[in-house]
Amino acid sequence: MNLPNKLTITRIILTFVFIYFISKDGLSFVVAATLLFILACLTDFADGYIAKKYHLVSDFGKLMDPIADKFLIGKSVKKIVYIPGKIISFVTV
């Protein structure tokens, strides 16, 4: 398994951790969730860049990278929309 594939798997794992933190109350959890989301987005950029630059494109990456992207964005938006009583839920609608 090459580095871009490991980054894709890491993005999926970070999505679960993000969902956990965004579900908790408190500013520290929101900050942690924000940082995790940014880190997950950076792994998306990094895996694509590395795969193309070093010719590490794989069938696994072609399949899982778009799935990981949709999983991260879909779960993030869904979770943010369904946080009752927070200003963020209004902004995403």
C-alpha atoms as one frame of an Amber mdcrd trajectory, in Angstrom:
protein
   0.000   0.000   0.000   1.472   3.320  -1.052   1.398   6.683   0.738  -1.564
   8.195  -1.145  -3.694   5.160  -0.267  -2.681   5.454   3.384  -3.687   9.123
   3.318  -7.083   8.176   1.882  -7.662   5.674   4.678  -6.494   8.278   7.189
  -9.088  10.710   5.810 -11.855   8.170   6.406 -10.673   7.613   9.988 -10.413
  11.376  10.576 -14.022  11.704   9.438 -15.183   9.426  12.263 -13.107  11.357
  14.796 -14.466  14.638  13.411 -18.040  13.386  13.830 -17.310  12.432  17.434
 -15.887  15.860  18.272 -18.575  17.854  16.464 -21.229  15.918  18.420 -19.865
  17.108  21.764 -20.684  20.408  23.453 -18.013  22.947  24.202 -15.693  25.275
  22.398 -12.684  22.974  22.687 -14.576  20.205  20.871 -15.641  22.581  18.102
 -12.052  23.806  17.679 -10.774  20.220  17.616 -13.426  19.253  15.052 -12.488
  22.235  12.895  -8.811  21.331  12.992  -9.591  17.709  12.171 -11.712  18.773
   9.217  -8.909  20.975   7.907  -6.417  18.141   8.367  -8.704  15.737   6.510
  -9.031  18.215   3.637  -5.254  18.595   3.506  -4.855  14.823   3.242  -7.170
  14.956   0.230  -4.907  17.479  -1.452  -1.739  15.643  -0.434  -2.792  12.205
  -1.648  -3.752  13.524  -5.067  -0.579  15.576  -5.385   1.711  12.745  -4.327
  -0.062  10.162  -6.477   0.238  12.285  -9.598   3.729  13.650  -8.998   5.326
  10.295  -8.192   3.126   8.179 -10.483   1.569   6.271  -7.591  -1.952   6.188
  -9.031  -3.617   2.874  -8.137  -6.959   1.209  -8.717  -7.597   1.323  -4.971
  -6.984   5.079  -4.976  -9.183   5.633  -8.021 -12.026   3.891  -6.199 -11.558
   4.973  -2.588 -10.473   8.601  -2.985 -13.825   9.831  -4.340 -15.662   7.694
  -1.776 -13.566   9.164   1.049 -14.225  12.687  -0.272 -17.973  12.160  -0.402
 -17.929  10.517   3.008 -16.039  13.434   4.581 -18.135  16.179   3.025 -21.461
  14.356   3.268 -21.106  13.372   6.908 -19.717  16.783   7.841 -22.564  18.729
   6.283 -25.171  16.331   7.655 -23.738  16.528  11.158 -23.412  20.309  11.110
 -26.987  20.788   9.872 -28.415  18.620  12.638 -26.813  20.421  15.578 -29.891
  21.986  17.164 -29.659  25.510  18.548 -26.306  26.429  17.028 -25.717  29.232
  14.566 -23.828  26.837  12.289 -27.026  24.888  11.613 -28.584  28.064  10.193
 -25.578  28.903   8.027 -25.463  25.507   6.280 -29.121  25.627   5.266
